[in-house]
Amino acid sequence: MCVFIDQLGREVELKGEPKRIVSLVPSQTELLYDLGLDEEVVGITKFCVHPERWYRNKTKVGGTKKLDLEKIKELKPDLIIANKEENLKNEIELLAQDFDVWISDIKKLQDALDMILAIGDMTGKKFKAEEIQTTINKNFKMPAVRERKQRTAYLVWRKPYMLAGTDTFINDMMHHAGFENICNELMPRYPVFHPGDFELLDCANILLSSEPYPFTEKHIREFKSLCPGATIQLVDGEMFSWYGSRLIKAPAYFEQLQLQGYL
């Protein structure tokens, strides 16, 4: 028996290296693949689009916030990997009555690095996890970030307009990318803004994320009318919100944004 502590401080007791893993978080699913696992992962969500081969062939167990609990039970997992924010508490508590559930809680880059090592340790892929962590650390030290960050709104939803607040992983990635979040610490994690709010907030940049709401080119015109003085940009939401091995690619993407003149 091995006891592992998840990021909520819960004890998770495994009988050995897990052979039937269900992953309920897209970025952590991709991490499992990059750690070198394959047949061990028996279930993923419909939003686990990377790698494509897994998305096509692995059993889907619903969405991150609407799980098919019966299908998960049928898979008889010996480890379920979840996340505090992306999964619903009541569904995870129900699963934890019958299965070992390891829960991540990611708000900073260091949380993500700790999660990568922990999952590598649990799954017998410790050395590969250390390699991924080292590469992420190295890459995040490379881009030069301007000392004076521009005030920026990061949109995650439309109708209502919802922004990423300061108590989020996205906010930490904004900092690493060189943006100053217009949200303050007194606001909710995902505050709702009204159309007239944007111009009043002296916003230099508005970032329209590709997920969870799929902003497109037509929305740039919409926000130009709301905040004529701001630079409006579509951004890859995976680079700002995925906290697994995709973090290897994030710094180069942030540097590209810098070269495009947004910083």
C-alpha positions in Angstrom: 0.0 0.0 0.0 1.2 3.5 -0.9 -0.4 6.6 0.5 -0.4 9.8 -1.6 -1.6 13.2 -0.5 -3.6 15.2 -3.0 -3.7 19.0 -3.4 -6.7 19.2 -1.0 -4.7 17.5 1.7 -6.7 14.2 1.3 -5.0 10.8 1.7 -5.3 8.5 -1.3 -4.2 4.9 -0.7 -3.2 2.9 -3.7 -2.4 -0.8 -3.7 0.2 -0.4 -6.4 0.8 1.4 -9.7 -2.7 2.0 -11.1 -3.7 -0.1 -14.1 -7.2 1.4 -14.7 -7.1 5.2 -14.6 -10.0 7.5 -15.3 -9.0 11.2 -16.0 -11.7 13.8 -15.5 -9.6 16.8 -16.6 -8.4 17.5 -20.2 -5.0 19.0 -19.3 -4.2 16.1 -16.9 -5.3 13.6 -19.5 -2.7 15.0 -21.9 -0.2 14.8 -19.1 -0.9 11.1 -18.6 -0.2 10.6 -22.3 3.1 12.6 -22.2 4.2 10.6 -19.1 4.1 7.5 -21.3 0.9 5.9 -20.2 -1.6 4.4 -22.7 -3.5 1.2 -21.9 -3.6 2.2 -18.2 -6.0 5.1 -19.1 -9.4 3.6 -19.6 -11.7 6.6 -19.4 -11.6 10.3 -20.3 -14.1 13.2 -20.7 -15.6 14.4 -24.0 -13.4 17.5 -23.6 -10.1 15.6 -23.4 -9.2 16.4 -27.0 -5.4 15.8 -26.7 -4.1 13.4 -27.8 -6.4 13.0 -30.7 -5.9 9.2 -30.8 -7.2 8.9 -27.2 -10.1 11.3 -28.0 -11.1 9.0 -30.8 -10.6 5.7 -29.1 -10.9 6.0 -25.3 -14.2 5.5 -23.4 -15.9 8.9 -22.7 -17.4 9.3 -19.3 -19.3 12.5 -19.9 -18.2 16.2 -19.5 -16.1 17.6 -16.7 -19.1 19.0 -15.0 -21.7 16.4 -16.0 -20.1 13.0 -15.5 -21.6 9.7 -16.4 -21.1 8.1 -12.9 -22.5 4.7 -14.0 -20.1 4.4 -16.9 -17.2 5.3 -14.6 -18.3 2.6 -12.2 -18.5 0.1 -15.1 -14.8 0.9 -15.9 -13.8 -0.2 -12.4 -11.0 2.4 -12.1 -8.2 1.9 -9.5 -7.5 5.6 -9.7 -9.6 8.6 -10.7 -7.8 11.9 -11.3 -9.9 15.0 -10.8 -9.7 18.8 -10.2 -11.3 21.0 -7.6 -12.4 23.7 -10.0 -13.2 21.7 -13.2 -15.3 18.9 -11.6 -18.4 19.2 -9.4 -17.9 18.5 -5.7 -21.0 16.4 -5.3 -20.0 14.1 -8.2 -16.5 13.6 -7.0 -17.7 12.9 -3.4 -20.0 10.2 -4.8 -17.1 8.6 -6.8 -14.8 8.8 -3.7 -17.2 6.5 -1.8 -16.2 3.6 -4.1 -12.9 4.6 -5.7 -9.6 6.2 -5.0 -9.8 9.8 -6.2 -6.8 12.2 -6.4 -7.8 15.8 -6.7 -5.6 18.7 -7.9 -6.1 22.3 -7.0 -4.2 24.6 -9.4 -3.9 28.4 -9.0 -0.2 29.0 -9.7 2.5 27.6 -11.9 4.1 25.9 -8.9 0.9 24.1 -8.1 0.9 22.7 -11.6 4.6 21.6 -11.3 3.7 19.9 -8.0 0.8 18.2 -9.6 2.9 16.9 -12.5 5.4 15.3 -10.1 2.6 13.8 -7.9 0.9 12.2 -10.8 4.2 10.9 -12.1 5.0 9.4 -8.7 1.6 7.7 -8.4 1.7 6.2 -11.9 5.2 4.9 -11.8 6.4 7.7 -14.2 8.5 9.7 -11.7 11.5 10.3 -13.9 9.5 11.3 -16.9 7.5 13.7 -14.7 10.8 15.2 -13.4 11.9 15.7 -17.0 8.6 17.5 -17.9 8.9 19.7 -14.9 12.5 20.6 -15.6 11.6 21.6 -19.2 8.7 23.7 -18.1 10.8 25.5 -15.5 13.5 26.1 -18.1 11.1 27.4 -20.7 9.3 29.8 -18.3 12.7 31.5 -17.5 13.3 32.2 -21.2 10.8 34.9 -22.4 11.6 38.5 -21.4 8.5 40.1 -19.8 8.2 43.8 -19.7 8.5 45.4 -16.3 5.4 47.5 -16.9 2.4 45.3 -17.7 -0.5 46.5 -19.7 -4.0 46.4 -18.2 -5.8 43.5 -19.7 -9.2 41.8 -19.6 -9.3 38.0 -20.2 -12.7 36.9 -21.4 -13.8 33.3 -20.7 -17.6 33.7 -21.5 -20.2 35.7 -23.3 -23.8 36.4 -22.3 -22.9 37.3 -19.7 -19.4 38.7 -20.2 -17.3 36.8 -17.7 -13.6 37.4 -17.0 -10.9 35.4 -15.3 -10.3 37.0 -11.9 -7.1 37.1 -9.9 -7.6 33.9 -7.9 -7.2 31.7 -11.0 -4.5 29.9 -12.8 -5.3 32.0 -15.9 -4.3 35.1 -13.9 -0.9 33.6 -13.0 -0.4 32.8 -16.7 -1.4 36.4 -17.6 1.4 37.6 -15.3 3.9 35.3 -16.9 2.8 36.5 -20.3 3.3 40.1 -19.3 -0.3 41.2 -18.8 -1.9 43.0 -15.7 -5.3 41.7 -15.0 -7.9 44.5 -14.7 -9.7 42.4 -12.1 -8.8 43.0 -8.5 -8.6 40.8 -5.5 -12.0 41.9 -4.2 -13.8 40.5 -7.2 -15.1 36.9 -7.6 -12.9 34.4 -9.3 -14.9 34.9 -12.5 -16.6 38.3 -12.3 -19.4 39.3 -14.6 -19.0 42.6 -16.4 -21.6 44.6 -18.2 -21.0 46.1 -21.7 -20.5 49.6 -20.4 -17.8 48.5 -17.9 -14.9 47.9 -20.3 -14.2 51.5 -21.5 -14.5 52.8 -17.9 -11.7 50.4 -16.8 -9.0 51.9 -18.9 -8.3 48.6 -20.5 -5.3 48.4 -23.0 -5.9 44.8 -24.1 -8.9 42.5 -24.3 -8.0 38.8 -24.8 -10.8 36.6 -26.1 -10.1 33.0 -25.2 -10.9 30.0 -27.4 -12.3 28.2 -24.4 -14.6 27.6 -22.6 -16.5 30.0 -24.8 -15.3 29.7 -28.4 -14.7 33.4 -29.3 -14.1 34.0 -33.0 -13.2 36.9 -35.3 -16.8 38.2 -35.3 -16.5 38.9 -31.6 -13.5 41.2 -32.2 -15.9 43.8 -33.9 -18.3 43.4 -30.9 -15.6 44.3 -28.4 -14.2 47.1 -30.6 -17.5 48.9 -30.2 -17.4 48.3 -26.4 -13.8 49.5 -25.9 -12.6 51.4 -29.0 -9.2 52.2 -27.5 -8.2 48.6 -26.6 -6.3 46.1 -28.6 -8.6 43.0 -29.2 -7.0 39.7 -29.6 -8.1 36.1 -30.0 -5.9 33.8 -27.8 -5.4 30.1 -27.4 -7.2 29.3 -24.2 -5.2 26.1 -23.8 -2.0 28.1 -23.4 -3.5 30.1 -20.5 -5.6 27.5 -18.7 -4.1 24.0 -19.3 -1.8 23.2 -16.4 -0.3 19.9 -17.5 2.5 19.1 -19.9 1.1 21.7 -22.4 2.8 24.2 -20.2 6.0 23.3 -22.1 4.6 25.2 -25.1 3.1 28.1 -23.2 6.2 30.4 -22.8 6.9 30.3 -26.6 3.3 31.2 -27.3 3.5 34.1 -24.8 6.7 35.3 -26.4 4.9 35.3 -29.8 2.2 37.5 -28.4 4.9 39.9 -27.3 6.4 39.9 -30.8 3.0 40.8 -32.2 3.1 44.0 -30.3 0.6 43.3 -27.6 3.1 44.0 -24.8 
